[in-house]
Amino acid sequence: DAHYDPFSACELIENLSQGQGINRIKEIYGYG
C-alpha cells in the first residue's frame, strides 16, 4: 500500500493490536 498510515506504522513498531496505534500516538504526543 503506497499510502503511509502513521497509526498502522505505530502499531507495527509498538507491536500493538489493530486500532491501538491511535491511542498510543495520543499518549505519546498528548493529542485529545
PDB file of N, CA, C, O and CB in Angstrom:
ATOM      1  N   ASP A   1       0.852  -1.199   0.000  1.00  0.00           N
ATOM      2  CA  ASP A   1       0.000   0.000   0.000  1.00  0.00           C
ATOM      3  C   ASP A   1       0.886   1.247   0.000  1.00  0.00           C
ATOM      4  O   ASP A   1       1.713   1.430   0.893  1.00  0.00           O
ATOM      5  CB  ASP A   1      -0.963   0.007   1.238  1.00  0.00           C
ATOM      6  N   ALA A   2       0.708   2.089  -0.993  1.00  0.00           N
ATOM      7  CA  ALA A   2       1.523   3.291  -1.141  1.00  0.00           C
ATOM      8  C   ALA A   2       1.167   4.358  -0.117  1.00  0.00           C
ATOM      9  O   ALA A   2       1.967   5.251   0.160  1.00  0.00           O
ATOM     10  CB  ALA A   2       1.369   3.852  -2.534  1.00  0.00           C
ATOM     11  N   HIS A   3      -0.036   4.266   0.444  1.00  0.00           N
ATOM     12  CA  HIS A   3      -0.480   5.252   1.434  1.00  0.00           C
ATOM     13  C   HIS A   3       0.186   4.972   2.774  1.00  0.00           C
ATOM     14  O   HIS A   3       0.065   3.875   3.320  1.00  0.00           O
ATOM     15  CB  HIS A   3      -2.024   5.233   1.581  1.00  0.00           C
ATOM     16  N   TYR A   4       0.881   5.960   3.293  1.00  0.00           N
ATOM     17  CA  TYR A   4       1.533   5.812   4.595  1.00  0.00           C
ATOM     18  C   TYR A   4       0.553   6.126   5.709  1.00  0.00           C
ATOM     19  O   TYR A   4      -0.008   7.220   5.771  1.00  0.00           O
ATOM     20  CB  TYR A   4       2.767   6.725   4.696  1.00  0.00           C
ATOM     21  N   ASP A   5       0.356   5.168   6.578  1.00  0.00           N
ATOM     22  CA  ASP A   5      -0.551   5.326   7.713  1.00  0.00           C
ATOM     23  C   ASP A   5       0.271   5.297   8.998  1.00  0.00           C
ATOM     24  O   ASP A   5       0.703   4.227   9.428  1.00  0.00           O
ATOM     25  CB  ASP A   5      -1.648   4.208   7.723  1.00  0.00           C
ATOM     26  N   PRO A   6       0.494   6.459   9.619  1.00  0.00           N
ATOM     27  CA  PRO A   6       1.334   6.502  10.819  1.00  0.00           C
ATOM     28  C   PRO A   6       0.772   5.679  11.964  1.00  0.00           C
ATOM     29  O   PRO A   6       1.528   5.171  12.792  1.00  0.00           O
ATOM     30  CB  PRO A   6       1.509   7.925  11.271  1.00  0.00           C
ATOM     31  N   PHE A   7      -0.551   5.541  12.020  1.00  0.00           N
ATOM     32  CA  PHE A   7      -1.157   4.741  13.083  1.00  0.00           C
ATOM     33  C   PHE A   7      -0.833   3.259  12.896  1.00  0.00           C
ATOM     34  O   PHE A   7      -0.483   2.566  13.851  1.00  0.00           O
ATOM     35  CB  PHE A   7      -2.680   4.953  13.115  1.00  0.00           C
ATOM     36  N   SER A   8      -0.955   2.780  11.651  1.00  0.00           N
ATOM     37  CA  SER A   8      -0.597   1.393  11.363  1.00  0.00           C
ATOM     38  C   SER A   8       0.886   1.144  11.587  1.00  0.00           C
ATOM     39  O   SER A   8       1.280   0.103  12.113  1.00  0.00           O
ATOM     40  CB  SER A   8      -0.974   1.036   9.931  1.00  0.00           C
ATOM     41  N   ALA A   9       1.707   2.113  11.183  1.00  0.00           N
ATOM     42  CA  ALA A   9       3.147   2.002  11.404  1.00  0.00           C
ATOM     43  C   ALA A   9       3.459   1.906  12.889  1.00  0.00           C
ATOM     44  O   ALA A   9       4.286   1.096  13.307  1.00  0.00           O
ATOM     45  CB  ALA A   9       3.879   3.196  10.787  1.00  0.00           C
ATOM     46  N   CYS A  10       2.802   2.727  13.673  1.00  0.00           N
ATOM     47  CA  CYS A  10       2.987   2.711  15.122  1.00  0.00           C
ATOM     48  C   CYS A  10       2.574   1.362  15.697  1.00  0.00           C
ATOM     49  O   CYS A  10       3.251   0.823  16.573  1.00  0.00           O
ATOM     50  CB  CYS A  10       2.181   3.842  15.783  1.00  0.00           C
ATOM     51  N   GLU A  11       1.458   0.814  15.202  1.00  0.00           N
ATOM     52  CA  GLU A  11       1.006  -0.496  15.650  1.00  0.00           C
ATOM     53  C   GLU A  11       2.066  -1.558  15.378  1.00  0.00           C
ATOM     54  O   GLU A  11       2.332  -2.414  16.221  1.00  0.00           O
ATOM     55  CB  GLU A  11      -0.310  -0.871  14.963  1.00  0.00           C
ATOM     56  N   LEU A  12       2.667  -1.493  14.189  1.00  0.00           N
ATOM     57  CA  LEU A  12       3.714  -2.450  13.851  1.00  0.00           C
ATOM     58  C   LEU A  12       4.940  -2.284  14.737  1.00  0.00           C
ATOM     59  O   LEU A  12       5.464  -3.258  15.277  1.00  0.00           O
ATOM     60  CB  LEU A  12       4.108  -2.302  12.395  1.00  0.00           C
ATOM     61  N   ILE A  13       5.393  -1.046  14.882  1.00  0.00           N
ATOM     62  CA  ILE A  13       6.598  -0.753  15.664  1.00  0.00           C
ATOM     63  C   ILE A  13       6.408  -1.130  17.133  1.00  0.00           C
ATOM     64  O   ILE A  13       7.280  -1.745  17.747  1.00  0.00           O
ATOM     65  CB  ILE A  13       6.963   0.735  15.545  1.00  0.00           C
ATOM     66  N   GLU A  14       5.273  -0.757  17.675  1.00  0.00           N
ATOM     67  CA  GLU A  14       5.000  -0.983  19.097  1.00  0.00           C
ATOM     68  C   GLU A  14       4.394  -2.365  19.361  1.00  0.00           C
ATOM     69  O   GLU A  14       4.131  -2.731  20.507  1.00  0.00           O
ATOM     70  CB  GLU A  14       4.061   0.096  19.620  1.00  0.00           C
ATOM     71  N   ASN A  15       4.175  -3.133  18.271  1.00  0.00           N
ATOM     72  CA  ASN A  15       3.553  -4.454  18.366  1.00  0.00           C
ATOM     73  C   ASN A  15       2.188  -4.380  19.051  1.00  0.00           C
ATOM     74  O   ASN A  15       1.895  -5.158  19.960  1.00  0.00           O
ATOM     75  CB  ASN A  15       4.469  -5.418  19.128  1.00  0.00           C
ATOM     76  N   LEU A  16       1.365  -3.442  18.609  1.00  0.00           N
ATOM     77  CA  LEU A  16       0.034  -3.246  19.152  1.00  0.00           C
ATOM     78  C   LEU A  16      -0.996  -3.951  18.283  1.00  0.00           C
ATOM     79  O   LEU A  16      -0.746  -4.220  17.108  1.00  0.00           O
ATOM     80  CB  LEU A  16      -0.288  -1.754  19.266  1.00  0.00           C
ATOM     81  N   SER A  17      -2.148  -4.248  18.858  1.00  0.00           N
ATOM     82  CA  SER A  17      -3.242  -4.813  18.093  1.00  0.00           C
ATOM     83  C   SER A  17      -3.866  -3.743  17.205  1.00  0.00           C
ATOM     84  O   SER A  17      -3.707  -2.547  17.448  1.00  0.00           O
ATOM     85  CB  SER A  17      -4.296  -5.424  19.027  1.00  0.00           C
ATOM     86  N   GLN A  18      -4.584  -4.194  16.164  1.00  0.00           N
ATOM     87  CA  GLN A  18      -5.206  -3.278  15.212  1.00  0.00           C
ATOM     88  C   GLN A  18      -6.064  -2.247  15.933  1.00  0.00           C
ATOM     89  O   GLN A  18      -6.877  -2.593  16.791  1.00  0.00           O
ATOM     90  CB  GLN A  18      -6.052  -4.054  14.196  1.00  0.00           C
ATOM     91  N   GLY A  19      -5.879  -0.986  15.582  1.00  0.00           N
ATOM     92  CA  GLY A  19      -6.683   0.084  16.150  1.00  0.00           C
ATOM     93  C   GLY A  19      -6.104   0.715  17.403  1.00  0.00           C
ATOM     94  O   GLY A  19      -6.638   1.709  17.895  1.00  0.00           O
ATOM     95  N   GLN A  20      -5.018   0.155  17.931  1.00  0.00           N
ATOM     96  CA  GLN A  20      -4.433   0.695  19.155  1.00  0.00           C
ATOM     97  C   GLN A  20      -3.378   1.758  18.877  1.00  0.00           C
ATOM     98  O   GLN A  20      -2.990   2.499  19.780  1.00  0.00           O
ATOM     99  CB  GLN A  20      -3.827  -0.421  19.970  1.00  0.00           C
ATOM    100  N   GLY A  21      -2.914   1.837  17.642  1.00  0.00           N
ATOM    101  CA  GLY A  21      -1.879   2.808  17.283  1.00  0.00           C
ATOM    102  C   GLY A  21      -2.283   4.236  17.589  1.00  0.00           C
ATOM    103  O   GLY A  21      -1.478   5.024  18.086  1.00  0.00           O
ATOM    104  N   ILE A  22      -3.537   4.571  17.290  1.00  0.00           N
ATOM    105  CA  ILE A  22      -4.013   5.941  17.533  1.00  0.00           C
ATOM    106  C   ILE A  22      -3.980   6.272  19.014  1.00  0.00           C
ATOM    107  O   ILE A  22      -3.645   7.396  19.388  1.00  0.00           O
ATOM    108  CB  ILE A  22      -5.437   6.124  16.988  1.00  0.00           C
ATOM    109  N   ASN A  23      -4.318   5.322  19.853  1.00  0.00           N
ATOM    110  CA  ASN A  23      -4.285   5.554  21.298  1.00  0.00           C
ATOM    111  C   ASN A  23      -2.855   5.763  21.780  1.00  0.00           C
ATOM    112  O   ASN A  23      -2.594   6.611  22.633  1.00  0.00           O
ATOM    113  CB  ASN A  23      -4.930   4.379  22.047  1.00  0.00           C
ATOM    114  N   ARG A  24      -1.934   4.983  21.227  1.00  0.00           N
ATOM    115  CA  ARG A  24      -0.518   5.093  21.587  1.00  0.00           C
ATOM    116  C   ARG A  24       0.034   6.448  21.160  1.00  0.00           C
ATOM    117  O   ARG A  24       0.763   7.096  21.911  1.00  0.00           O
ATOM    118  CB  ARG A  24       0.299   3.955  20.939  1.00  0.00           C
ATOM    119  N   ILE A  25      -0.317   6.868  19.954  1.00  0.00           N
ATOM    120  CA  ILE A  25       0.152   8.161  19.450  1.00  0.00           C
ATOM    121  C   ILE A  25      -0.433   9.302  20.275  1.00  0.00           C
ATOM    122  O   ILE A  25       0.271  10.265  20.577  1.00  0.00           O
ATOM    123  CB  ILE A  25      -0.222   8.332  17.967  1.00  0.00           C
ATOM    124  N   LYS A  26      -1.697   9.211  20.639  1.00  0.00           N
ATOM    125  CA  LYS A  26      -2.304  10.203  21.537  1.00  0.00           C
ATOM    126  C   LYS A  26      -1.536  10.275  22.849  1.00  0.00           C
ATOM    127  O   LYS A  26      -1.291  11.358  23.381  1.00  0.00           O
ATOM    128  CB  LYS A  26      -3.785   9.862  21.808  1.00  0.00           C
ATOM    129  N   GLU A  27      -1.160   9.111  23.363  1.00  0.00           N
ATOM    130  CA  GLU A  27      -0.413   9.015  24.616  1.00  0.00           C
ATOM    131  C   GLU A  27       0.950   9.693  24.482  1.00  0.00           C
ATOM    132  O   GLU A  27       1.357  10.469  25.346  1.00  0.00           O
ATOM    133  CB  GLU A  27      -0.239   7.541  25.028  1.00  0.00           C
ATOM    134  N   ILE A  28       1.648   9.387  23.387  1.00  0.00           N
ATOM    135  CA  ILE A  28       2.990   9.931  23.169  1.00  0.00           C
ATOM    136  C   ILE A  28       2.955  11.441  22.965  1.00  0.00           C
ATOM    137  O   ILE A  28       3.730  12.175  23.579  1.00  0.00           O
ATOM    138  CB  ILE A  28       3.645   9.260  21.963  1.00  0.00           C
ATOM    139  N   TYR A  29       2.053  11.902  22.102  1.00  0.00           N
ATOM    140  CA  TYR A  29       2.069  13.302  21.674  1.00  0.00           C
ATOM    141  C   TYR A  29       1.064  14.177  22.411  1.00  0.00           C
ATOM    142  O   TYR A  29       1.036  15.392  22.217  1.00  0.00           O
ATOM    143  CB  TYR A  29       1.804  13.381  20.205  1.00  0.00           C
ATOM    144  N   GLY A  30       0.239  13.563  23.254  1.00  0.00           N
ATOM    145  CA  GLY A  30      -0.712  14.337  24.038  1.00  0.00           C
ATOM    146  C   GLY A  30      -1.891  14.874  23.246  1.00  0.00           C
ATOM    147  O   GLY A  30      -2.461  15.907  23.595  1.00  0.00           O
ATOM    148  N   TYR A  31      -2.261  14.170  22.173  1.00  0.00           N
ATOM    149  CA  TYR A  31      -3.465  14.547  21.434  1.00  0.00           C
ATOM    150  C   TYR A  31      -4.698  14.260  22.278  1.00  0.00           C
ATOM    151  O   TYR A  31      -4.660  13.441  23.197  1.00  0.00           O
ATOM    152  CB  TYR A  31      -3.545  13.792  20.086  1.00  0.00           C
ATOM    153  N   GLY A  32      -5.785  14.940  21.959  1.00  0.00           N
ATOM    154  CA  GLY A  32      -7.046  14.699  22.660  1.00  0.00           C
ATOM    155  C   GLY A  32      -7.081  15.415  23.982  1.00  0.00           C
ATOM    156  O   GLY A  32      -8.071  15.323  24.708  1.00  0.00           O
TER     157      GLY A  32
END
